[in-house]
Amino acid sequence: MDRGETLACLEAIETDLLSLVQRVRVLRAELREVIKTSPDLEALLDTDAVAKLLGVETAYLYSQARAGKIPSVKLGKYRRFSPLQIRKWLERKATR
């Protein structure tokens, strides 16, 4: 590749990079807007709190969560529950 081709190739790469930088800026602005308009994250409930709310033993709650029958999130060795997901799950159960 001669110097002219190399220069043309570098200019094309520069144009592509500038285009990508502009796209990143647009996406960043969109993400900031989404973050501003999104509700705050809700605090997750631990197994004891959900078991008490549902009136069940924690062992039962663990087994149902492991089986995927009750919505939960596994954070390392801990199981946590979204109040919103538990509410939706209960509403689905009540309409059956």
Backbone torsions as a table, in degrees:
resi	resn	phi	psi	omega
1	MET	NA	128.0	-179.8
2	ASP	-84.6	176.6	-175.1
3	ARG	-62.8	-37.1	179.3
4	GLY	-64.2	-43.4	178.0
5	GLU	-66.3	-39.7	179.2
6	THR	-63.2	-44.2	178.8
7	LEU	-62.7	-43.1	178.6
8	ALA	-63.0	-41.5	178.7
9	CYS	-63.2	-43.5	178.8
10	LEU	-64.7	-39.4	178.3
11	GLU	-65.1	-38.5	177.4
12	ALA	-65.4	-42.1	178.4
13	ILE	-64.0	-41.6	178.8
14	GLU	-61.4	-42.6	178.0
15	THR	-61.8	-44.6	178.5
16	ASP	-62.2	-42.8	-179.9
17	LEU	-64.6	-42.3	178.5
18	LEU	-62.9	-37.9	176.9
19	SER	-64.1	-43.1	178.5
20	LEU	-65.3	-39.6	178.0
21	VAL	-61.8	-43.2	178.1
22	GLN	-61.8	-41.9	179.2
23	ARG	-63.6	-40.5	178.0
24	VAL	-62.2	-41.5	179.2
25	ARG	-63.2	-41.5	178.6
26	VAL	-63.8	-46.7	179.6
27	LEU	-62.6	-38.8	178.7
28	ARG	-63.3	-43.0	178.4
29	ALA	-64.0	-41.1	177.6
30	GLU	-63.2	-42.7	179.7
31	LEU	-64.7	-41.0	177.4
32	ARG	-60.0	-40.3	179.2
33	GLU	-65.3	-42.1	178.1
34	VAL	-62.9	-42.3	-179.6
35	ILE	-63.7	-40.6	179.8
36	LYS	-64.2	-36.8	-175.6
37	THR	-93.1	-7.1	-179.9
38	SER	-82.3	146.5	175.7
39	PRO	-68.3	155.3	177.5
40	ASP	-62.3	154.1	176.0
41	LEU	-65.6	140.9	178.6
42	GLU	-86.9	151.0	176.5
43	ALA	-71.7	134.9	178.1
44	LEU	-81.9	148.9	179.4
45	LEU	-95.2	146.3	175.4
46	ASP	-86.6	174.0	-174.7
47	THR	-62.8	-39.9	179.9
48	ASP	-61.0	-43.5	-178.5
49	ALA	-65.0	-43.5	-178.8
50	VAL	-69.3	-40.3	178.4
51	ALA	-60.5	-41.8	178.8
52	LYS	-65.0	-43.4	179.1
53	LEU	-61.3	-40.7	-177.0
54	LEU	-85.4	-13.5	-178.8
55	GLY	72.1	37.7	179.7
56	VAL	-127.8	165.9	176.3
57	GLU	-74.1	149.9	179.7
58	THR	-63.3	-34.7	179.0
59	ALA	-61.5	-40.4	178.1
60	TYR	-65.1	-44.7	179.8
61	LEU	-60.9	-44.5	177.0
62	TYR	-57.7	-47.1	-176.6
63	SER	-64.9	-39.9	179.3
64	GLN	-68.7	-37.6	178.6
65	ALA	-68.0	-43.3	177.9
66	ARG	-60.9	-36.6	-179.2
67	ALA	-78.7	-5.6	179.6
68	GLY	80.0	13.5	-179.0
69	LYS	-85.3	-21.4	174.7
70	ILE	-123.4	129.6	-177.5
71	PRO	-65.5	130.6	178.9
72	SER	-151.8	168.1	177.1
73	VAL	-123.5	132.9	177.8
74	LYS	-98.2	119.8	177.8
75	LEU	-115.4	95.2	-174.7
76	GLY	65.4	-123.3	179.2
77	LYS	-91.5	0.1	-176.3
78	TYR	-100.9	148.1	172.1
79	ARG	-107.9	131.8	177.0
80	ARG	-127.8	158.4	-174.1
81	PHE	-130.4	134.2	176.3
82	SER	-83.2	125.1	178.2
83	PRO	-56.9	-38.8	179.6
84	LEU	-64.4	-44.5	179.8
85	GLN	-67.0	-37.7	177.2
86	ILE	-64.3	-42.8	178.7
87	ARG	-60.4	-46.6	178.9
88	LYS	-62.9	-40.8	179.7
89	TRP	-61.9	-43.9	178.8
90	LEU	-64.4	-39.1	178.7
91	GLU	-63.9	-40.5	177.5
92	ARG	-64.7	-40.3	179.2
93	LYS	-65.2	-36.3	-177.6
94	ALA	-71.7	-25.2	-178.0
95	THR	-89.4	-0.2	179.6
96	ARG	-84.1	NA	NA
